[in-house]
Amino acid sequence: MSYSREIEIMDTTLRDGEQTSGVSFVPQEKLMIARALLEDLNVDRIEVASARVSDGEKEAVSRICRWAEGAGFIDRVEVLGFVDDGTSLDWIQECGGKVINLLCKGSENHCRNQLKRTPEQHFEDVKRNIALAAERGIAVNVYLEDWSNGIKNSPYYVYAMIEALKDSGIKRFMLPDTLGILNPLELLLFMRKMVKKYPGLHFDFHAHNDYDLAISNVLAAVLGGCRGIHTAVNGLGERAGNAPLASVQAILKDQFNAHTNIDESKLNDVSRLVENYSGIPIPPNRPITGESVFTQVAGVHADGDNKAKLYYNDLLPERFGRKREYALGKNSGKANILRNLEELGLRLSAEQTKMVTQRIIELGDKKEVVTQEDLPYIVADVLNSAVEEELVVLESYMVSTAYGLQPHASVKLRINGEMYEDSASGSGQFDALMRAVKRIYREKLGRRFPHLSNYTVSIPPGGRTDALVQTCITWLWEEKIYRTRGLDADQTEAAIKATIKMLNIMESKLTQSGKGEARS
């Protein structure tokens, strides 16, 4: 089913989104988010604060309004206000605001039990405040707070309120599911009744996600004929949050052919901005903006994409300023590896690709994800390892640490087919293991052990906490400098691998020169 209709988006990240537990934006952050929403995303309207909250909030709204006035956006900046005979209006006017979202009671229960007013008294209070706004040149939208309970349990009250206010100059009637109680079938029915009864009025819908139905209810509201939808970046908001902006945009466009003014290519950037300022991380599986949602893990998917884009849908990552990725890990197949190698401009033979694939599978058993940034390190590690004949093999090792005691290591090496074991203590895990290996070479083989002259650790770029570690060790042996590298998810393991590579280089050269049994 498609609807070629214009849907207005009002984003409430800076008001309802800031009611997320633990979230508080400073004035400069609010200004930056407001600019991103209006300038970059081209959201139709933004709700930036509640009136009378604090001096800090007043400073933030004043900054936003000063900027918006100069940029031509002031009529798109809205502030939640209250039926308080002008106090909220004064606050908004002092900030430079031009639009109030007046919070009224949308259910008889709220009207009588919270305000202690009759419906008729409340309607007159609202009309009086609307008149005050008109005198100040401030446009008015009204929230029918608790509308969802009102339309279910006291529809006569809701209709009486609309009748009382419909000729008062209100621009939009905003219908919130304040407690997130409606399901899509109910919402579709109620919204259709509202639109049918008052076809000339503009209705917005404001979802809450308590039953994880915010997105479904947004679609039901659009089907029911509402003209505007309220969203929050990353689904921030009171309790379980609001309808996430990115998902609302994608579904309206793809599933209903509805038109909005949103610039989709900026959705990811704005989501990351809000994630940074709010401190609330985006779940990796959140549609559109989650870290993992454009990542194919199974090798069969990469193979299908290579052949005929078999695993594509309309949610192309490029729409949202992102790109498709093919995960590297224990589930990777050759197709995943080839796609990533191609993107990096690396070309390997079939045998080399097989070796790299096997190494990635091994690493995938140790860490959650191998990133594309890790891949050049892995390729270098595998190809360099393949050059040397394995004359020295680490059969097993154990490193133990205990509070107040030096680390202790036991190691078993196979050198030229012979097995050797030893143990030692040291100042660290790697130091203990190195001392045990040195004892094998010096005391059991009578060999001079290479001198470790430098030791560096690096992590492939990408900022992941589970990144691979590359250890590079510089050795001095027989007046020559050698550098070996080890790669692993564990730093000690990476250093051990670099050490074993050096021992293989040493054994290979001794074998070639006929000094395999040379003594120091």
N, C-alpha and C positions, 0 to 999 in steps of 0.2 A: 504494500500500500504506500503511495507516495503523495506528498503534499507540497506543492510549489508555493509555499507561503514564507513570508518574512517573519522570522522570530527574533525578538529583541532579547539581548542578553544583559542582565544586570549582575555584576559580580560583587559579592559581599565578603571577599577575603579579609578586607581591612576592618570590617565590623563584626559580622557573625564568625568569620574565620578566626579572629583574634579572641573569640570566646572559647577556643580550644584550650583545654587544660594545659597550663604551662607556657602558653604563647603570649608574648607581649612585644609588640613592635615599638621601637623608639621612633621619634618624629622623622628623622632622616630616612629610616627604613620604609616608613609608610609612604613618604614622598617618592622614593625610588620604585616601590611596587605600584603606586598609582600611575606614575609615568609609564611604566612597562605595560600596564593594563590598557591604558588609553592610547598611548603613542605606538607601541609595538604590536599589541594584540588587537587593537581597535575594538575593544569591548564597548557596547553602546552606553552603558552607565556603570558607575561604581558607587558602592555605599561604603563610606570611609570611616564612620565612627558613630557612637551614640552621644548625643548632646549631654552636657553637664557631668561627664564622667570624672575628668581630672584636668589639672592645668597642663599636664603633658599631652593629653588628648587634644586640648584646645590649641596648643602650639602646633601639633601635627596637622590638624584640619586647617589651620590658618596658612601653613606652608603650602599645603596641597591647593587650597583655594587661590592663593597668590599666583602660584605657577599656572593653574588651570585658567585663570582669568587672562593671563598673558598669552596662553597657548590656544585660546578659543574653546576650552573644554568645560568652562564653569557650569554650564547647564547640564553636564553629564556627571557632576559630582553631587552625591546625595548624603544626607545625614539623618540618622534615626532620631526622632524627637517625640515628645510626650504631650499628652493633653494636660497642660499645666498653665493655661491662660497666659501664654507668651514667654515664659521663662526659657523654654527650649528655642523659641524663635529668636529671642535676644541673643542667646549664645551662638546660634548659627549665623546670625547677621554680623555679630562681632568678628566672626572668623572669615567673613566674606562669602559665605555660602548662599546659594540661590534656590536650593531644593530641600524640602523636609519630607521625610518618610514618617508620617504621623502614626504612632502606635495606638490603635484602638482595640476594643475588645470584640472578637469575632464569635464569641459564644455567650449565651445568656448566663451560663455558669460562672464564667470569669467576670462578667459585668456585675452580677448581683453579689458574688461572694468575695471577689477581690476589691472591686471599687466600692461596693455597698451602695450602688446606684441602681435605679430602675432603668430599663432600656431607654425610655423616653428622655430621662435626665442625661444619660450618657450621650445620646444622639445630639442633644442640644449643646452639650459641652464640646463635642467634636466640631459641630458647625461653628461655634463661637471661635474656636482656635483656627479654623480654616479662614474665617473672615479676618482674623488678626494677621494671618500670613499674607492674605491678599493685600492688606494695607501696607505691608512691608515689601511687597513685590517678590515674595517667596512662593514658588510653585509647590503644590501639595500632591503627594501620593499618600494613600492610606494603607496601612497594614491591618488586616482583620485577624488579630492574634487569636490563636486557637480556632481558626476557621474550620479545621478538619473535624474537631469535636462539635463545633457549632452546627455545621451542615448535616452531621449525622444525628445529633440529639436535639437541636433546636433550630431547624431550618427556618421556621417562621421568624425567629429573631434575626437571622442573617438577611432574609429578604426585606424585613422591616428596616434594617440598617441601610441596605442599598437604596431602598425607596427614599429614606430620609436624606441621603447624602448625594444621590445621583445628579442633582442639579446644582451642586455647590462649587463647581469648578474644579473638581478633583481630576487629575490627569490619569491616574492608574489606581485600580483597586488590586491590592496585592494579597493573595490568598495563601497563607502558610499552613503547611501540615506541621504545626509547632512541635508536636510530640512524636512525629513520625509514625502515626498509627494507621494510616490508610494503605490499602493495597490497590494495585492498578485498576482493578475492575470497579471498585468503589469510586476511585478518583475520576475515572472516565465518565461514570454516571453523574457524579456531582458537578463536574466541570461543564458537561453538556447542558445540564439544567440551568447553571448560571448563565452560560452564553445564550441559550435559547430565550431565557427570560429577559436578559439585558443585552441584546445584540450590539448595541451602540457603545458599550463600555469596554475599556481596555482592562483585561485581567492578566495579572502576573501569577505565576505559581512558585512557591518557595518550599522546596523539599527538605526533609530531614531523614537521615539514614538509619534510624534505630532498628528497623527490621531488614536492613540491607536492601531496601526497595526504592531508594531515592532516584536512581536512574530509571527504573521501570515506571515510577510515578511521574517523572518528568515527561516521558513519552506518552503516558496516558493523558496528561494535562494538555500536551500539544494536540493529540488526537481529539480531545474534547473541545478544542477551539481557543485555548488561552493564547495570548499574543506575546507574552514575555516569560522568560525563565530566569530564576536566580541560581547562581553557581558560586563555588569557591574554588580557588586554585588548590589542587591536590586534595579536594574534598574536606578541607578544614572546616571546623564549625563546632557548635555546642554538642556535647555528648558524642554521638557516633558521626557527627559531621553533616555537611551539605552535599549536594550533587556536585561531583568534580567537573570542572570546566572542560577539560580535555575530552572526557568521555561524552559529555553532553554534546559538544561540538561534532564529534565524529559520528555519533548515532543519529543526530538530527540530519546531518548531511547525507550519510550513506544509506540509512534505513528509511528516511522519510522525504528525502529530496527537499528538505526545508532549507531556506537560505538564512545565513547570519552574516554579520560583517567581520567575523573573527579571521585574523590572519593565522592560519594553522601552522605555518612554518616557524612561528615564534612561541608556540605552546610549550615546547620542551625547555627553552631558555627561561621563560617566565616561571615554569614549575620549579626549575633548579634554583632560581632566585628566591622564591618563597620558601623552598626547602631550607636554604641557607639561613635566611633571616628568622624563620620560625623555629628552627632546630628540630622539626618533625621530619624524619626521613621518609622518602617516598618508598613504599613497599616495592621490591624488585619485580613483582608480578602485577603491579597496577597497570591497567591498559593505557596505552599511548605513551606514558611517561616513565614507566618502570624500567629499571636497568635491563631486565631479562626479556622483555616482551617482543623484541625484534631479533632474538637470538635463537637460532635453530641448534638443537643439541644432537639429535639423532643423525647419524651419517646418511640414512636413507632420505632424509629431507633435503640435505645438501645435494645429494645425487639427483633427486627429482627437480630441484631448482636449476641445476646445471643443464639438465636435458630439456625441460619445457616449463620452467617456473611453476611446477605442480603444487607447490606449497605457498603460493602467494594469495593474498586476498586484497580487498580494497584499502586495507590499512597499510599502505606503503609507507615505510619509515621516512622516506624523503619528504612526504607531505608535512611531517612534523619536525623537520630539521634534524633527522636522525638517519642512521644507515642500518641495513641488515647485517647481522653478524652470524658467524657459524662457530659454535662453541668448540673448544678443544679440551678433551678430557677422556675419561675411560670409555665413554660412549661414542667417541669420534670414529668415523670411518675415513677411508682415503679421500672421499669427496670433500669432507670438512677441511682436511689438511690442505688439499689442493686449492680450495677457495681462499684460504688464508695466505698460503704461499703466493698465490697469484696477486692478491691485494698488496703484498709486501714487495712484489717484483722478484721473488726468489724462485729459481727453477732447479729442481732436483731430478735425478734419474729415478726410475721405478724402484730400484733397490734402495736408494737413499730415502725415498719417500716412505718405503716400508719400514726402514730403521727408525725414522723420525716418528712415524705413527706408533710404533711399539713403545718408544720412549715416552710419548705423550700419554699413552694408556697407563704406563707404569707410574708416571707422575700424577695422573688423575686419581689413582688409588690413594695418593697421599694428601691431595688438596682438592678443594671443591671444583675449581675452574682453572684451566691453563689459559691465559689471555693471549691475544695476538701479539702483544708487546713481549711476551715471553718467547715467542717462536724463534726469532733470530738467535737467541741464546741457546735454545734447544738444538737448533740445526748445527750451530758451531760446535756445541758439546758433542753431539753424535758423530759428526764428520771427523772431528779431531780424535775422538776415541777410536774410531774405526781404523785410523792410520797405524796405530801402534799394536804390535803383537802382544797378547796378554801373557807376558812371562811372569808377572807378579799379580796374583789374584787375592783379594781380600775375601777370605772364606767366611769369617765371622768376627764380630767384636762386641764388647759390652762396656758401657761407660756408666758408672754409678756416682751419685753425689749424695751427700748427707750434711745436715747443718753442723757447722763447726769442724768438718773434716775436709781434707783435700779430695777432689775427684779422683777416682780410680778407674783404670782401663785395663781390659784384657783383650788381646788380639790374636787372631790366627791367620797367618799368611801362607799361601802356596807360592814358592819361589823356584822357578825352573823345575817344577814338578815335585819338589820336596816341601813337606809341611813343617811350619815353625810356629811356636806359641810363646807368648811372654806377657807380662803385666807390669804396670808401673803406676805411680801416683804423680799428679802434677797440679799446677796452679789453676788449670781450667780443664774442661773435658778434652779439647783438642790437644792441649799440652800433655795431658796424661797419656793419651793415645800415641802421640809422637814419641814420647819417652819409651813406651813399650816397643814400638817399631824400631827405634834406634838401638835398643838392647838386642833385638834379634840380629840386626845388621852388624853391630860392633862386637858382641860377645859370642854369637853363634856362627856368624859368617865371616867375621874378621874384616868387614868392609868399612870403608870410610863413608859416612852418611852425608848426603848433600846439606849444605848450610842454607837455612831459610833466612833470606835477607829482607823480604817484604811480604806483607799480607794485606790484601784489600778485599772488601766485601761490597758488592753493588746489587741493586734490585732493579729489574727491568721496569721502565717507566710505566705508569698506569695507576698508581695510587692504591693498589689493592693490599689489604692486610694479609692476604694469603699468597702474596707474590713469591715467585721463585727467588732464590738467593744464588748469586754467582760469586764464588770465591776465586780470586786470582792470587797465586803465590809465586813469588820470584825466588829462584834458587841459585846458589853458586856451587858449582861442582866441577872439579878439575879445571879451575880458572876460566870457566865459561858460565854465562848467565842463561838460565832457562826460565820460562814462564809457563805454568800450567793452570788450567781452569777447571773448576768443578761446579756442577749445577744441581741444585736440589731444593726442595721446600724447606729443608732443615740446614742451618748454617754449618753445624758440625759435620753433617754428612757431606755437604758440598766441599768442605776443606779436606775431608778424608779422600774424596774422589780426586781432588787436585793432587794430593800427595801420592796416591797410587799411580797416577799418570806419570809423575816424575820418576818414581821407582821403575816403571816400565821403560821409560826413556833411558835411564841409567843401565838397566840390565841389557837392553837391546844394544847399546853402544859397547858394553863390556863383552857381550857375546861376539859382536862383529870384530872386535879387536883381539879376540882370543884370550881375554883376561877375566873370563867368567869366574875363575877361582882365585883371582888376584887378592892378596892380603894387603892391608894397609901397612 
